[in-house]
Amino acid sequence: AQKITQTQPGMFVQEKEAVTLDCTYDTSDPSYGLFWYKQPSSGEMIFLIYQGSYDQQNATEGRYSLNFQKARKSANLVISASQLGDSAMYFCAMRENTGTASKLTFGTGTRLQVTL
Amino acid sequence: EPEVTQTPSHQVTQMGQEVILRCVPISNHLYFYWYRQILGQKVEFLVSFYNNEISEKSEIFDDQFSVERPDGSNFTLKIRSTKLEDSAMYFCASSPASGATYEQYFGPGTRLTVT
């Protein structure tokens, strides 16, 4: 089974509207972290937001918030008031407490296009 | 703010040649990683490095790959005999700790093109 599933290959949103990017995950580890990264066309990976498995509240960072539903194993990214600069690939990733160094496992990404 | 740096930003090489991709992790970080992203695909883990040795590697990281921390600041990925399918963006990352709650800080990537 895939560890991280992003079912939306592409999404469109109008400027100033909110958009939700879906992410579900699969782990049996009780301690894990969920991360969202933005990858613009220039290629770099930009960290957006983090949610820990034991966090009681949903993470927020400015216009980004994470809708964390632990029982459903979902960690959807919500971008409010979309801007043209938000057009990019968005990757959901998970880090488990496995191995010495705990690698990140990424989903396949969602390409977001913000329109006027 | 400290950041991970990578050089070169773009490397073009011929099939069969050796390449070395260089990374300077954040100075007080202890865990180092290489990831690969083939064009249009997801980011894949290659290898993690801690305490001067490999702590985990993926099935992609075969005998043609090696990593080294030659001094206190650099972290390198060597591909001994490049193949066409090694063409990808290679990301270095570092982390202060290994726990699941710690962020991994990514460098800007090196785009490797094998012709």
Interface residues (C-beta under 8 A of the other chain):
Chain A: D29 S31 Y32 G33 F35 Y37 G43 E44 M45 F47 Y50 G52 S53 F91 A93 R95 E96 N97 G99 T100 A101 S102 K103 L104 T105 F106 G107 T108 G109
Chain B: Y31 Y33 Y35 Q41 K42 V43 E44 F45 S48 F49 Y50 S55 E56 M89 F91 A93 S95 S98 G99 A100 T101 Y102 E103 Q104 Y105 F106 P108 G109 R111
